[in-house]
Amino acid sequence: MRVLDVGCGSGMFALAAHQLGAQAVVGIDINPRSIAASEQNAARFLPSARVSFHQVSVLDEAALAHLGTFDLVYAWGSLHHTGAMWQAIRHCASMVAPKGTFVVALYKQHSTSPIWLGIKWLYNRVPKLAQKAMIPPFAALIYVAKFLVTRRNPLEKQRGMDFWYDVIDWVGGYPYEYATLEAVENYVIPLGFKLRKVIPDPVPTGINEFVFERSQL
């Protein structure tokens, strides 16, 4: 399979795809620091892997066209931070080969989503000292909210991440967009896909995960 990791971050998911048997993996990210981190991790863990990383915006349709199509396009938790989520979804969908798979994870729409949008906007506009002061009360709020919803200790992470930096990522994650399950399905399916699987997040403001399969063109 040819795999595209959209918003590759540290590159670890791209490297995992190679270890799972992908013949060629491409990771893209708009942040040059992410590309540098991805290349360093590839050199450290899989120096001979057929994995390449490119500083490309998912909103740059011309740049994406040079990458070709892929059997799997994987965009987990990245497209809702582009500032143009639906356009980003459309661009990713166009890169899925016939009978290929499109995996996308997006923030859920909730009654509190507009409030969080305002908080995130504010966080990114105040001085760093004020940003640091904002995190502790939100950490307490998020800890209690997650515990009440999941009945599990929020400090016990499943993906190797840290609760404190998760809070910073959540409060500071801007641009921020969100959508209902129905809105995502109604947008992607007419692009030539069928829904294979959806995993709703139990947390009200969490991430819904979708697996779409492209029809044979």
N, C-alpha and C positions, 0 to 999 in steps of 0.2 A: 504494500500500500504506500501511496504518497500521502503524507500528513502535513497539514498546515496548523500551526499553533498561533492563534491570534491574540496578541498581548502576552508575549511569552514570559515577561517578567524575569525570573532567574534562570529560565531555560530548563527547569527540572522536568516539567511535563513533556517537553519535546524530547529530552533524553530518555524519559520513561517510555515514550512511544517507540523510540528506536530499540530499546531493550525488549519491548513486547513484539518485535518482529517487523516494524515498518522498514521498508527498503530505503526510503528517502524522507527526511523530515526538514521542514522549513519553519523557523520561528520568526515572527515579526513583532516589532514594538515601536512605538513612537519615541520612546525614551532612550537616548543613547547610553545612559548608565545601565539600563536593563540589557541592552545588547552586549555591553562590555561584561556584565556579570554572567550572562548566558554563555558567552565565548570562554570565559575563565572556567566556568563549571564544566563545559564540554571538554576543555583541555585537561582538566583535572580528573574527571571521572570516565570519559569515553573519548580519548584522543583520536581514535581511528574511526569513529562513527560518521556516517553520512548524514550529518546534521549541520545546517547552515542557518545563520541568523542575520536579519536585515532590518535596518532602521527604516520602517515604512509605516505610514499612517493608513489605517483601514479605510479612511475616508478618501484616500488618493486612488481613484479608480484607474488612472493611467499606470501608476506604479504597480498596482496589483495585477494588472493584465500581463505584465512581464513574467509573473510568477507561474502562470498557467493554472490548471485545475488540479484538484486533489480528491483522493478517495475518501479522506476524512478531513473536515474542517472543524477545528476545535476552538471554541471561543467561550471559555469559562470565566464569567465574572469580569469581563473586560469591556464589552460593547456598551454597557450602561454608563461608562465613564468617558465616552467619546464626545459628548455634547450633541451628537446627532445619531441617536441609537438606531432608529429605523433605517436610516441610510446605511449605517454600518452593517446591520443585519442583511440588507439587500445585497451589499457588496460581497459579504461572506457567502451568501447563498449562491451567488453567480459563479463562485469559484469551486463549487462542489461538482464533481464529475458525474455523469449518468450513473445511476444506481449507487451513488456515493452517500456518505452520512454527514450530517451537519449536527454537531453537538453544541448547544448554546445554553448558558445559564445567565439569568437576568433577575434583577431585583423585583420582588413582588410589589404590586400596588396595594397600599393600605391607607386607612384614613389618616394615619400620622405621616404619610410620605411627604406631603407638602411642608409639614413642620420640619422634618429632617432636612429637606431641601434648603430651607432657610438657615438652619443651624450650620450645615456644611458650607453654604455661601459665606456666612459670617466668619466661620473658622478660618477660611482661606483669605480673609481680608483684615484680620487683626494682627498685631505684632506677635512675635514668637512667644513672648512672656505671657501674653493673654491666651495664646493657644495652649500652653502648658497648664494654665490655670483652669481651662475648660475641661481637660481630660479627666481628672479625678471624679468630679460629680457624675459625669456620663459613664465612667467605668462602674461606679456603684449602681447607677440606674440600669445599665445593660446587664450587669451581673444578676441583679434581682429579677429582671424581666425574663432573662433566659432560663434562670432556675425555675421560675413559676411555670413557664411554658413547657420545658423539657423534663423537669424534675431530675436534672443531672447537674453535676458541678461544672459550671462554665470554664473553670480552670483546667479541666481535663480535656485537652484538645486531641482531635483525631487526625489532623493533617500536619502535625509537627509545628504548628504555629503557636504564638504566644498570645495570651488573652489581652495583655496590656497593649501590644502593638495592633492587635485586632481592633481594639477600641479606637486607637489613633487612626487606623485605616478607615474605619466606619465614619467617624466624626469628620475626618478630613477628606473623604472620598468625593471630590467634586471635579468636573461635572457629575451629576447624579440624575439618572432617569429610571423609570420603573414602568411596569405593565402588568395587566392581568393575564392569567392563563389564556383566556379566550382571545384577548387582543393579539398575543403572540401567535397563537394557532391560526387565527383569521388572516394574519399578515403573511406568514411563511407558507402555508399550504397552497395558496394561489400562485406562488412562485414556482410550483412544480414539485412539491414535496408531499409526503404523507407522514403523519405523526406515528412514530413507533413506540415511544415511551415518554412519560412525563413524571417527574418526581417533585411534588410540591414540598416546599420547606415548611416544617411545623412552626417556625418562628414567623410571626406576622409580617415583619419587614425583611425576612430572609430572602434567599435566592431560589427561584424555581429552575429546575433543570429539564431540558428538552432534548430528545433525540429524534431528528427528522431524517427520512430517507428520500433521496431524489428519485423521481421517476426516470425510466429509460427514455432518453430523448430520441 
